[in-house]
């Protein structure tokens, strides 16, 4: 998309422009936008710049010819000063809001790391100290369910990368959180949230009994290897039998988490009403996360593509309500999705307000701004900017990929904010 230099005196509504300024040097949400009003033209003229870059292909109007510029179009000094005062305030408010949002992300990241530390301890202690491990797991799940059921908005955040050899811990926490979110979406009780949360946390604990060479194998498994791996739900239940206090219903769900709605799963080929209602939740959430994080990382799908795969190719395997609610829960563009905006910019979805799914928070690629200071926009607050499509990571230029740093492993955590 080629741009041309246009004098600010030639601007009018309908012209798509790029300001020759860094983001913090002007009051607009983005540096690229289509001018919508005469007021915006006045604001641009007050910025002390002589020209902007206009993009004819994205504009509805052409720049005004020099001879058509009248005196009334030139902003007087008094109006300029008033606008500058107003714009300075707006700019400061926007920058402060961005700082607050970054602090919230940092706080959530710390909570996530703390929870992950608990999960690692729980998994390591489950066989030697089963009672204490189950008690600690219960406290973690209760804490998360309290946040989910509190008044206010729940925000689902994209979290930091994980180490490859710790995939079990991250997968378990992901599945647990997403399963509890889905249970809440279904309107289930706190007890059900806790049950499915505990089942999610321990559903793969039996893989500790499966040989590492099978778990890490990237080429197709042999029939004996496949049969060995399929025993992990049974092994999970056996390990949990060490703690008499573990929820019996959660054990049943764990045993069934590879069963499918259409009867094509294992170990018993159960279907529909033969399965516990909470199994439907755990099954779809578990397979969504597995699509994002297969053993062979080359086969990993983006969150957007994983949801599409479940809905288009594996729809028959899942209870319709649970699958439909998962799509609604994560939104069209789940955290971790790289997107293109209608102004041509690329960005990474880093969080979704679960009450406003169509308006995620997006971290923008802008080469004029250092990566560590990248702008994050809340699409809920911006009426004239929309996501037009999700992008495959191989569609990204190297410099954009490096800047946005899309995760090879997508981890989720929740943050609860009080409604103001």
N, C-alpha and C positions, 0 to 999 in steps of 0.2 A: 504494500500500500504506500504509494508515493505522496509526499506532502509538498506544499509550496508555501513560501513566506508571504504573509499577508499583513499589511499595516493594521494596527488596532482600530484606526479610524474607518477602516473598510468593513468592519465586522457588523453582522446582523444576526438575528435569531435564525437557526436552521443550519448554521455552518459548524461542521465538526472540526475541532481544533486540538492542538497540543500546546500547552503553555511552556515556554522556554525557561521554566523555573523548577526548583526542587519542590517536593510536596509540601514541606513545612514553610515555604516562602509564599504560599497563596492560600486562600480560605476554602477553595473548592475541595470536594471529596477526592477527586482524582485529577491528574494533570491532563488526561485525555477526556473530552466530553463534547457533546453537541450543545451549542448555545440555545437556550430555550426562551430567553426573554431579553427585552431591552435593558432590564436591570442588571442582568449578567454582563451585558456589554459594558455598561458603566463601571461595574466592578473590575473588569479586565483592564479598562483604561486607567483605573486608579492604581494599578500595580506597578507603574513606573517602567513598563516595557513598551517597546516601539512596534513590535511585531509578534505574531504567533505563527505556528505551522498549521495550515489548513489542509484538510483531506477532502478533495472534491468528490471522490467516489463514495464517501460516507455522509456527504452533506446534502441537505434539501434545498439550500440556497447558495447563490454565488456571492463572492465579496462585492461590496458596493464599488462602483466606479468612482475614482477620485473626484470627478466633477459633480457627483451626486451628493457629496457630503455637505450637509448644511450645518449652520452654526448651532441649531438646537440639538444636534447629535453629539456635540462636544461638551463634555461634562465641565461645569464651572468649578473654580477652586474650592468654594464653600462645600459644594456637594462632594467633591473628592475627599476633603478632610473628614466629613461626616461618615462617608463610606469607609475610609481607612480606619476610623475608630471602631466602627461596627465590625469590620473584617478582622481587625486585630483581636477583638474579643472572641469572635467565632473560631478563629484559628487556635487561640489558647485553649478554648473549651475542647476542641477536637483533639488537640495534642494531649491534653490531660486525660481525656476519655481513653485514648489509646494506651497511655501509661497505666491507667487503672486496669484495663483489660489484660495487659501484659502481666501485671501483678497477680491477677486472678489465675491466669494460666500457670504462672510459676507456683502459686499456692496449690493448685490442683495437681501439678507435676510432683510436688513434694508429697501430697497425700497418696498419689498413685505409687510412688516409690516406697512409701511406708507400708502400704497394703501389699505390694509385691514382696517386700521383705518378710511380712507375716506369712504369705503364701509359701515362700521358700522354706521357712522354718517349719510350717505345718507339714509340708510334703516330706521333709527330711525326718520329722519326728513321728509320723503316723504309725510306723511299725514298732518303734522302741518305746514311745510314750503316747499311745493312741488316745487315752482319755484327755490328756492335756492338749493334744493337737486338735481334737474335735471341739474342745471347749474354746480354743483360740479361733478356730474357723467359725464357730457360731457367733462369737463376738464381732468378727469382721463382717459377716453376712448381716447381722442385726444392725450394725452401723450403716451399711449401705442401704438396707431397706428403710431405715428411719429417714435417710436423706430422700429416698424416692417418694416416700409417702408424706413428707412435709409439705406445707403450703409454699407456693412459689414456683419458679421455673426450674426445670432440670436441664442442664446443658451437657451434652455428650462431647467430650474433648478427644482430639487426637493426641496421643502421648508419644514419648520418646521411643527410640529404637530399643530392641532387646538383643541379647546375645543369642546366637544360634543354639548353643547347647543348653539354653534355659527356656526353650520354646514351650515345654510342657507347662511351666509356671504361668507364662503369659497367656497361653491358650486357655488354661483353666480359669484365670481371672476374667479374660474376655468373655468366655462363654457364660460364666456365672453372672456377670453384670448385664449382658445382653438378654439372658434368659429372665432375669428379674425385671428388667425394663419391659419385656414383652408380657410378662405376667401382670405387671401393673397396667399395661395398655389394655389387657383383657378384663381389667376390673377385679382381679382376684384379691383374696385377703392377704394380710401380712404374713399369716402362717404359710400360705402357698408360696409367697415370694421367698420366704426363708427356706422352704423345702426345695424349690427348684434352684435356689442360689447354692445351697449345700451340694445338691446333685451336680450342678455345673462345676463347682470347685473340685469335686472328687471323681468326676465321670471317667477320667483317663488315668487315675492313680495306678490302675492295674498294669499300665505300660512299664512300670518300674520292674515288672517281672518278665518283660519281653526283651530278648537279646538286643543290645544296642545296634548290632549289624543289620538287624531287620528294620528297626525304627529309622535308621539313617540311610537305608538303601534307596537310591533314586531310580534305578531301573526296575521294571516290573518284578513283583515278588513271585517266587515259585509257589506251587499249590500248598506244600507243607508250610512255607513261611506265611502265606496268606491265612491259613487255618490257625497258625500260632497267634498271629496278630488279632484275629477275630475273637480270641479267648480273653482279650483284655477287659471287657465288661465283667466277665465272671471273676477275673483276678481282682478287679476293683472291689467287688462285693466281698470277696474273701478277706481282703486287707481290712475293710471297714468292719468286718465281724469282730475284729479285735477290740472294738469299742462298743460295749452293749448299749450305750446311750445314743448311738447314731440312728437318726430318723429312718424307720423301716420303709416309709413311702419313698424317701430319697434313694434308698438302696434299690427299690423296684425300678425307679426311673433310670438309674444308672445302668441296671441290667438291660433295660430296653432301649438305650439311647441310639442304638444302630438299627432299630426296627423302623419300618416306614409305613406310612398311611396305606399304601397300596399292597402291603404284604411282601414286598421284595427285599426286606432287610433280614438281619440275623440277630440272635441265634435261632429264633423259633418261627420266623416268618409271620409274626402277628400283624394284624391290620386294624384300622379304624377303631371301633369301640373296644376291641380287645386290648388296646393300649391305654395306659393311664393318661388322662388329659394333659398332665404336665409333661409327659414324654413327647407329645407333639411339639411343645415349646423347645425342649432341649434338643430334639432331633434337628429342627430347622436351623437353630442358632449354631449348633455344633458344626453342621455342614457348611454354613455360610463362612465361618471362621476358617474351616479347613480349605475352602476354595481360595481364600486370601493367602493362606500359608500352607501349601502342600509341602511334602518332604523335598520334592524337587523344586527349588526356588524358581527355576526357569518356567515352570508351569503356573506360577502364581498369577491370580487375577486381581485387578483393582477392585476396591469395594463396590464401585458402580457395576463393573462387569460381573462380579460374584452375585450380586442381587439379580441382575438380568438373567444370569445362567439358571439360578434357582427358579425364577418365575417362568422362563421360556422353555427350558429343557428338562427340568426336574420337577415341574409343578405337580405331577401325579404322585410324587413320593411324600408329599406333605399335606397335613390338614389344611384346607383352604383358608380358614380363619387365621391360623398361626402364620402362614406364609404371607397372607395379605397384610397382616398387622406388622410383620417384620419390615416389609417394604415401607409402610407408613411410618414406622418407628424411626428408621434410619434416614428417611427422606429420599428424594430422587438422587441426591448427591451426598452420600455418606462422608463423614470425616475421612480424610486420606485420598479423596478424589481430586485429580487435577482438572480444572475447568477452564473454558474460554468464556469471557464476558462479551456482551454485545458492543463494547467499545474497543474490542480487539486485544485487550490485555489477558494474560494467563494468570492463574492463581491456584492455590492449594486450599481446599476446604479444611479448616482446622477445628471447627466446632459447629454443633447444631443445637439450637434451642428447640427442645422437643415439643414446644407449643407453637413454634413458628418454623415448621420444617422447610418451607420453600425459601427461607431467607437465612442461609448459613453465614458464618463468619469466614471470610476468605483472605488469605495472605497473598498479596499481589507481587508479581514480578515487575520490578522497575529498576533498570540498570543505573538510573541516576541516583538511587538511594542504596546505601550499604545494606547488605543482606541482614545484618543484625538489627537494623532499624526499619526493616520492611514494613510497609503499611498494611494494616489489617482493617478491612471494612466490614461493617455489619449491613448486609443487604436489606435487612428489615427497616433500616433508617434511610435507605436510598431508593427513591421511587423510580429513577430513570436509568438504573443499571441492573441488568439481569444476566443470569447464566444462560448461554445458548447451547452448550454441549459439554459433555465430559470428554477428556482426551486420554488416549493410550499413552503410556510413558514413552513409547518409542516414537511418538509424534513430536516430542519436545526437543528443541535445539539444546546442545550440551550446556550452554551458558544458563539457559532457563532451568534445566534439570538440576544443575549444581546450586542455583540460587534458591529454588523452592525445596530442594532436598526431599522429594517424595519418599515415604518410608517403604523399605522392603518388607518390614513387618509392621502391620497396623495394630496399634494397641489403643484401647478405649478406656476412659474413666469418666465419672460423672462429677458435676459440680452443681450444688444447689444454691440458687439465689432467691432471696425474698422478693416478692412483687412489691414494687414501690407504689 
